Amino acid sequence: GPAPACVLGIDLGTTSVKAALLEGAEQGQVVVESCSRETQAHASSLEAGPQGMEQNVWKIIGALNECLAALPQQQLQRVSHIGISGQMHGIVFWKRDKGCRWTECGTGPTFEPEEVSHLVTWQDGRCSPTFLSSLPLPQSHISLATGFGCATVYWYLKESPDFLKSYDAAGTIQDYVVAMLCDLKKPLMSVQNAASWGYFNSRSKSWNTDILKKSSFPVHLLPEVGDPGSVAGRTICAWHGIPKGAKVGIALGDFQCSVYSCLTERTDAVLNISTSAQLTVSMPPGFQPPETPDPSSAVSYFPYFNGDYLAVAASLNGGNVLATFVDMVAQWTEELGLEVQQSAIYTQMIKAALAQKDSKLLVHPTVFGERHIPGQLASVTNVCVSDLSLGHVTRALCRGILANLTSMYPVQCLVEMGVRRVLGSGSALARNEVLRQEVERSFPFPVVYGKDVDAAVGAAMVM
């Protein structure tokens, strides 16, 4: 008989693009091929300066094209459905009739961005607490924070209104890709991504248009909203060999897809440590979040699938803290007239920390702040002469990342929720044995490390 259809899952992450091909098998869907490419898309922000965090959309799409070109053509030709996830909160602007142009490449038609802005990412820091407090109060269960799409639009409205006049569409980076593949005249956004932008009521599944209009917000930029798991459209061209007319799902949140790829029991908690870090449990069926947020609460409720919610402690400090430490060490060695590769520093610091089972140093690693306490930065205390080695500091840093996360979602709360085990996932956990040791030290439950736990796989599974 004919070869079975494949589902393609794509995740447009903070540092890399991933693609995974899934096929149906007796034991369910299995990953038959996958590919990852670093985007190296960081771009400086002309308007926001050092507080801005932007990425070059051309480079992100370039990495996506490289990923797809590396997958077997024979299997891409059997793709019937495409699921796409990506960074939540962030925003990219484009011109509806000039969002991209289709060109020929070695593997068939593909698209390139045309009149498209930089992606202002979830890590963007241009909206100060003072600026955020000047904005109208949203009718939403999620507190507004810097890096949220709607907050960024308000910033442009105040600081650079001419910028907004150049565009008539906006969405997350994953919404942009779906809109280009399906030639959507108006972008379509899932409830998951809409909630991550702010000014969205998850109960009524609608934007706070009345509140936004009163403050001259350009509501024409807001996408239409649909349910996660629904189909947004069909591919308008054969794309890297994927047939024209393949169904494309509405774009999803990378976090929800990561959880979906591994969460099978409601008694599981999922711990993900990649660039940032999250600890999450699924709420009981029928749970509804409070009408208004508690700005001081470290736990948020993210829309999941089928009307369910996840309780999430979403920390801004994860693998990026370790990367910042490596950067610092590299910079110091360079200033001393030496040159050491960052990869070598990372390897050596993990090796050194494995030799130090304990450290009296206390590192509070919130170098990127936290949404519920943006003003609180990192600190190091309990410093003594005996604990200043690279191993002691690295051990304390890894322990601090976990301590920060469990202060946001205390272990006792997990026990009360009926959690029986922790599923560990994410690139930082996969690469770092010291971090895994600290995870096992932090929880009274068994910890299981997920295989192929990632958003690209989750996005495909949803389809």
C-alpha positions as CSV (number, residue, x, y, z in Angstrom):
1,G,0.0,0.0,0.0
2,P,1.0,3.7,-0.1
3,A,3.6,4.9,2.4
4,P,1.9,6.4,5.5
5,A,1.5,10.2,5.8
6,C,3.9,12.2,8.0
7,V,3.3,15.1,10.3
8,L,5.9,17.9,10.4
9,G,6.5,19.7,13.7
10,I,8.4,23.0,13.8
11,D,9.6,25.0,16.7
12,L,11.0,28.5,16.3
13,G,13.0,28.9,19.5
14,T,15.0,31.6,21.1
15,T,18.3,30.3,19.9
16,S,17.5,27.6,17.4
17,V,14.9,26.3,14.9
18,K,13.9,22.6,15.2
19,A,12.0,20.4,12.8
20,A,10.7,16.9,13.5
21,L,8.9,14.4,11.3
22,L,6.5,12.0,13.0
23,E,4.9,8.9,11.6
24,G,2.1,6.8,13.0
25,A,3.1,3.4,14.5
26,E,1.6,0.7,16.7
27,Q,2.8,2.4,19.8
28,G,1.6,5.8,18.6
29,Q,3.4,8.6,16.8
30,V,7.2,8.1,16.6
31,V,9.9,10.6,15.5
32,V,11.5,9.3,12.3
33,E,13.7,12.3,11.5
34,S,14.6,15.6,13.2
35,C,16.9,18.5,12.6
36,S,18.0,21.6,14.5
37,R,19.8,24.8,13.3
38,E,21.0,27.7,15.4
39,T,19.5,31.0,14.2
40,Q,22.3,33.3,15.4
41,A,19.6,36.0,14.9
42,H,20.4,38.4,17.6
43,A,20.1,42.0,16.3
44,S,20.7,45.3,18.0
45,S,17.7,47.6,18.6
46,L,18.1,51.0,17.2
47,E,15.1,52.5,19.1
48,A,15.3,50.7,22.4
49,G,19.1,50.6,22.8
50,P,20.7,48.1,25.2
51,Q,17.3,47.3,26.9
52,G,16.0,46.0,23.6
53,M,16.1,42.4,22.6
54,E,15.5,41.8,19.0
55,Q,16.1,39.1,16.4
56,N,16.5,39.2,12.6
57,V,13.5,37.4,11.0
58,W,15.6,36.8,7.8
59,K,18.0,34.7,9.9
60,I,15.3,32.8,11.6
61,I,13.6,31.9,8.3
62,G,17.1,31.1,6.9
63,A,17.6,28.6,9.7
64,L,14.1,27.1,9.1
65,N,14.9,26.7,5.4
66,E,18.2,25.0,6.3
67,C,16.4,22.6,8.6
68,L,13.8,21.6,6.1
69,A,16.4,21.2,3.3
70,A,18.3,18.8,5.6
71,L,15.3,16.5,6.0
72,P,14.7,13.6,3.6
73,Q,12.8,14.8,0.5
74,Q,11.0,11.4,0.3
75,Q,9.4,11.9,3.7
76,L,8.7,15.6,3.2
77,Q,6.6,14.7,0.2
78,R,4.4,12.6,2.4
79,V,3.6,15.4,4.9
80,S,-0.1,15.9,5.2
81,H,-0.2,18.2,8.3
82,I,2.2,20.8,9.8
83,G,2.2,21.9,13.4
84,I,4.2,25.1,14.3
85,S,5.2,26.4,17.8
86,G,7.5,29.2,18.8
87,Q,8.5,31.8,21.3
88,M,5.5,33.3,23.2
89,H,5.1,36.9,24.2
90,G,7.2,38.4,21.4
91,I,6.0,40.4,18.4
92,V,6.9,40.9,14.8
93,F,5.2,43.3,12.3
94,W,4.7,43.0,8.6
95,K,2.9,44.4,5.5
96,R,0.0,42.1,4.7
97,D,0.5,42.0,0.9
98,K,4.3,42.1,1.1
99,G,5.1,39.8,4.1
100,C,7.2,37.5,2.0
101,R,8.1,36.5,-1.5
102,W,8.2,32.9,-2.8
103,T,11.4,31.8,-4.6
104,E,12.9,28.5,-5.9
105,C,15.6,26.8,-4.0
106,G,17.3,23.4,-4.3
107,T,14.4,21.6,-2.6
108,G,11.6,23.4,-4.3
109,P,9.6,26.6,-3.6
110,T,10.2,28.4,-0.3
111,F,9.5,31.9,1.1
112,E,11.8,34.7,2.2
113,P,10.7,37.7,4.4
114,E,10.0,40.9,2.6
115,E,8.6,43.9,4.4
116,V,9.0,42.6,7.9
117,S,10.3,44.2,11.1
118,H,12.7,42.6,13.6
119,L,11.2,40.2,16.1
120,V,11.0,42.0,19.5
121,T,11.4,38.9,21.7
122,W,10.0,37.8,25.1
123,Q,13.4,38.8,26.6
124,D,12.9,42.5,25.6
125,G,13.4,44.9,28.5
126,R,12.3,48.3,27.0
127,C,9.1,48.6,29.0
128,S,10.2,49.7,32.5
129,P,8.0,49.1,35.5
130,T,7.1,52.9,35.4
131,F,6.1,52.7,31.8
132,L,4.0,49.6,32.4
133,S,2.2,51.2,35.4
134,S,1.2,54.1,33.0
135,L,-0.7,51.7,30.8
136,P,-4.4,50.9,31.2
137,L,-5.2,48.0,33.4
138,P,-5.9,44.9,31.3
139,Q,-9.0,42.7,31.8
140,S,-7.0,39.5,31.9
141,H,-5.8,36.9,34.4
142,I,-2.2,37.4,33.4
143,S,-0.2,40.4,34.6
144,L,1.3,42.6,31.9
145,A,5.1,42.5,31.6
146,T,7.9,43.8,29.4
147,G,8.4,41.6,26.3
148,F,4.6,41.1,26.0
149,G,3.4,41.9,22.4
150,C,0.8,44.5,23.5
151,A,3.2,46.3,25.9
152,T,5.7,46.5,23.0
153,V,3.0,48.1,20.7
154,Y,2.3,50.7,23.5
155,W,6.0,51.4,23.7
156,Y,6.2,52.1,19.9
157,L,3.0,54.2,20.1
158,K,4.7,56.5,22.6
159,E,8.4,56.4,21.6
160,S,8.3,55.8,17.8
161,P,4.7,56.1,16.4
162,D,6.0,56.4,12.8
163,F,7.4,52.8,13.1
164,L,3.8,51.4,13.4
165,K,2.6,53.3,10.3
166,S,4.8,51.0,8.1
167,Y,2.9,47.8,9.0
168,D,-0.7,46.6,9.0
169,A,-0.2,43.1,10.5
170,A,1.5,41.6,13.6
171,G,1.8,38.3,15.4
172,T,4.4,36.1,17.1
173,I,7.1,34.7,14.9
174,Q,5.2,31.4,14.6
175,D,2.0,33.3,13.6
176,Y,4.0,35.0,10.9
177,V,5.2,31.7,9.4
178,V,1.7,30.3,9.5
179,A,0.3,33.4,7.8
180,M,3.0,33.2,5.0
181,L,2.5,29.4,4.4
182,C,-1.3,29.8,4.1
183,D,-1.4,33.3,2.6
184,L,-3.7,34.5,5.4
185,K,-5.0,38.0,4.7
186,K,-5.4,38.6,8.5
187,P,-3.1,36.7,10.9
188,L,-4.7,34.0,13.0
189,M,-3.4,33.4,16.6
190,S,-4.1,30.7,19.1
191,V,-5.6,31.5,22.5
192,Q,-2.2,30.4,23.9
193,N,-0.3,33.1,22.1
194,A,-3.0,35.7,22.5
195,A,-2.9,35.3,26.3
196,S,0.9,35.7,26.2
197,W,0.5,39.2,24.6
198,G,-1.6,40.7,27.4
199,Y,-4.9,42.5,27.1
200,F,-6.7,39.2,26.3
201,N,-9.5,37.6,28.2
202,S,-9.1,33.8,28.1
203,R,-12.7,33.2,29.4
204,S,-14.4,35.1,26.6
205,K,-11.5,34.4,24.1
206,S,-11.4,38.0,23.1
207,W,-9.1,41.0,23.1
208,N,-9.8,43.9,25.5
209,T,-10.7,46.1,22.4
210,D,-12.8,48.6,24.4
211,I,-9.9,49.3,26.8
212,L,-7.3,49.4,24.0
213,K,-9.4,51.7,21.7
214,K,-9.7,54.3,24.6
215,S,-6.0,54.6,24.7
216,S,-5.5,54.9,20.9
217,F,-4.0,51.4,20.6
218,P,-3.9,50.3,16.9
219,V,-6.4,47.5,17.3
220,H,-6.2,46.7,13.5
221,L,-2.9,45.0,14.3
222,L,-4.4,42.4,16.6
223,P,-4.8,39.0,15.0
224,E,-8.0,37.0,14.9
225,V,-8.0,34.3,17.6
226,G,-8.8,30.6,17.4
227,D,-8.5,27.4,19.5
228,P,-5.2,25.6,19.8
229,G,-5.3,22.4,17.8
230,S,-7.5,23.9,15.0
231,V,-6.4,24.2,11.4
232,A,-5.4,27.7,10.2
233,G,-5.3,27.0,6.5
234,R,-3.4,25.0,3.8
235,T,0.0,25.6,2.2
236,I,-0.5,27.7,-0.9
237,C,2.7,26.3,-2.5
238,A,4.7,23.1,-2.4
239,W,7.2,24.0,0.3
240,H,10.6,22.2,0.3
241,G,8.8,19.3,-1.3
242,I,5.9,19.3,1.1
243,P,2.7,19.1,-1.1
244,K,0.6,22.1,-1.8
245,G,-2.6,21.9,0.2
246,A,-1.0,20.4,3.4
247,K,-3.0,21.4,6.5
248,V,-1.3,23.9,8.8
249,G,-2.3,24.2,12.4
250,I,-2.9,27.5,14.2
251,A,0.5,28.5,15.7
252,L,1.0,27.3,19.3
253,G,3.1,28.3,22.3
254,D,6.4,26.5,22.6
255,F,5.9,26.0,26.3
256,Q,2.6,24.2,25.9
257,C,4.0,22.1,23.1
258,S,7.0,21.0,25.2
259,V,4.6,20.0,28.0
260,Y,2.3,18.2,25.5
261,S,5.2,16.1,24.2
262,C,5.8,14.5,27.5
263,L,2.8,15.0,30.0
264,T,0.7,11.9,30.1
265,E,-0.4,11.8,33.8
266,R,-2.0,14.7,35.7
267,T,0.2,13.6,38.7
268,D,3.3,14.6,36.7
269,A,5.0,17.9,37.1
270,V,7.2,19.1,34.2
271,L,10.5,20.9,34.8
272,N,12.0,22.5,31.7
273,I,15.3,24.3,31.8
274,S,16.4,25.7,28.4
275,T,17.2,29.4,27.9
276,S,14.7,30.2,30.6
277,A,13.1,27.7,33.1
278,Q,9.6,26.6,33.9
279,L,8.0,24.3,36.5
280,T,4.4,23.3,35.7
281,V,1.5,21.1,36.7
282,S,-1.9,20.7,34.9
283,M,-4.9,22.1,36.7
284,P,-8.0,19.9,37.3
285,P,-10.6,19.8,34.5
286,G,-13.0,22.8,34.7
287,F,-10.5,25.0,36.5
288,Q,-10.8,28.7,35.6
289,P,-8.2,31.3,36.5
290,P,-9.1,34.3,38.7
291,E,-10.6,37.2,36.9
292,T,-7.7,39.5,37.8
293,P,-4.1,38.6,38.3
294,D,-2.0,38.9,41.5
295,P,1.0,40.9,40.2
296,S,3.1,39.6,43.1
297,S,2.3,35.9,42.4
298,A,5.1,33.9,40.8
299,V,2.6,31.4,39.4
300,S,0.7,32.1,36.2
301,Y,-2.1,30.1,34.5
302,F,-1.4,29.4,30.8
303,P,-4.2,28.2,28.4
304,Y,-3.4,24.6,27.4
305,F,-5.5,22.4,25.2
306,N,-9.2,21.5,25.3
307,G,-10.0,24.3,27.6
308,D,-7.5,23.2,30.3
309,Y,-4.9,25.3,32.1
310,L,-1.4,24.8,33.2
311,A,-0.1,26.3,36.5
312,V,3.3,27.6,35.7
313,A,6.2,29.1,37.5
314,A,7.9,30.7,34.5
315,S,11.4,32.0,35.5
316,L,13.3,34.3,33.2
317,N,16.5,32.7,34.6
318,G,17.6,29.3,33.4
319,G,20.4,28.2,31.0
320,N,20.8,31.9,30.1
321,V,22.3,32.4,33.6
322,L,25.0,29.8,32.9
323,A,25.6,31.3,29.5
324,T,26.1,34.7,31.1
325,F,28.6,33.2,33.6
326,V,30.5,31.6,30.7
327,D,30.6,35.0,28.9
328,M,31.9,36.6,32.0
329,V,34.7,34.1,32.5
330,A,35.6,34.3,28.7
331,Q,35.7,38.1,29.0
332,W,38.0,38.0,32.1
333,T,40.4,35.6,30.4
334,E,40.5,37.8,27.3
335,E,41.3,40.8,29.5
336,L,44.1,38.8,31.0
337,G,45.5,38.3,27.5
338,L,44.4,34.7,27.1
339,E,42.0,33.1,24.7
340,V,39.7,30.2,25.7
341,Q,36.8,28.9,23.7
342,Q,33.5,29.3,25.4
343,S,32.6,25.6,24.8
344,A,35.9,24.7,26.6
345,I,35.0,26.9,29.6
346,Y,31.5,25.3,29.8
347,T,33.0,21.8,29.7
348,Q,35.6,22.5,32.4
349,M,33.3,24.3,34.7
350,I,30.8,21.3,34.7
351,K,33.8,18.9,35.3
352,A,35.0,21.1,38.2
353,A,31.5,21.3,39.7
354,L,31.1,17.5,39.6
355,A,34.1,17.2,41.8
356,Q,32.5,19.6,44.4
357,K,29.5,17.9,45.9
358,D,28.6,20.9,48.0
359,S,29.2,24.6,48.3
360,K,28.5,27.1,51.1
361,L,28.1,29.9,48.6
362,L,24.6,31.1,48.1
363,V,23.9,32.4,44.6
364,H,20.5,34.1,43.9
365,P,20.8,33.9,40.1
366,T,18.1,36.4,39.0
367,V,20.4,38.3,36.7
368,F,17.5,38.8,34.3
369,G,15.0,39.8,37.0
370,E,11.6,38.0,37.3
371,R,8.2,39.2,36.0
372,H,6.7,39.2,39.5
373,I,9.7,41.1,41.0
374,P,11.4,42.9,38.1
375,G,13.6,45.0,40.3
376,Q,15.3,42.2,42.1
377,L,18.5,41.3,40.5
378,A,21.2,38.7,41.3
379,S,23.3,38.4,44.4
380,V,26.0,36.2,45.9
381,T,26.2,35.7,49.7
382,N,27.8,33.5,52.3
383,V,31.2,34.0,50.5
384,C,34.1,32.3,52.2
385,V,37.7,31.7,51.1
386,S,37.3,27.9,50.9
387,D,34.5,28.0,48.3
388,L,35.9,30.3,45.6
389,S,37.0,27.6,43.1
390,L,35.3,27.4,39.7
391,G,33.7,24.1,40.8
392,H,32.2,25.7,44.0
393,V,30.9,28.7,42.1
394,T,29.4,26.6,39.3
395,R,27.8,24.2,41.8
396,A,26.3,27.1,43.7
397,L,25.0,28.7,40.5
398,C,23.2,25.5,39.4
399,R,21.8,25.1,42.9
400,G,20.6,28.7,42.8
401,I,18.7,28.2,39.6
402,L,16.7,25.4,41.2
403,A,16.3,27.2,44.5
404,N,14.9,30.2,42.6
405,L,12.4,28.1,40.7
406,T,11.2,26.2,43.8
407,S,10.8,29.5,45.7
408,M,8.4,30.5,42.9
409,Y,6.5,27.1,43.0
410,P,7.2,25.6,46.4
411,V,7.6,21.8,46.6
412,Q,4.9,21.7,49.3
413,C,2.4,23.1,46.8
414,L,3.3,20.3,44.3
415,V,2.7,17.7,47.1
416,E,-0.7,19.2,47.8
417,M,-1.5,19.1,44.0
418,G,-0.9,15.3,44.1
419,V,2.3,15.4,42.1
420,R,4.1,12.0,42.1
421,R,7.0,12.5,39.8
422,V,8.9,15.2,37.9
423,L,9.6,15.0,34.2
424,G,12.8,16.9,33.4
425,S,13.4,18.4,29.9
426,G,15.2,21.1,28.1
427,S,18.6,21.7,26.5
428,A,20.3,23.1,29.7
429,L,19.3,19.9,31.7
430,A,20.4,17.6,28.9
431,R,23.9,19.2,28.7
432,N,24.5,19.7,32.4
433,E,24.9,16.8,34.9
434,V,25.4,19.2,37.8
435,L,22.0,20.8,37.1
436,R,20.5,17.3,37.0
437,Q,22.0,16.4,40.4
438,E,20.6,19.6,41.8
439,V,17.1,18.8,40.4
440,E,17.2,15.4,42.1
441,R,18.3,17.1,45.3
442,S,15.5,19.6,45.2
443,F,12.5,17.3,44.8
444,P,11.1,14.5,47.0
445,F,9.7,12.7,43.9
446,P,11.4,10.5,41.3
447,V,12.8,12.5,38.4
448,V,12.5,11.1,34.9
449,Y,14.3,12.8,32.0
450,G,12.2,12.9,28.8
451,K,13.4,11.5,25.6
452,D,12.7,13.7,22.6
453,V,10.8,16.1,24.8
454,D,10.6,19.2,22.8
455,A,8.2,21.7,21.3
456,A,8.6,20.6,17.7
457,V,7.5,17.1,18.6
458,G,4.6,18.4,20.7
459,A,3.5,20.7,17.8
460,A,3.4,17.7,15.5
461,M,1.6,15.5,18.1
462,V,-1.2,18.1,18.4
463,M,-1.9,17.8,14.7
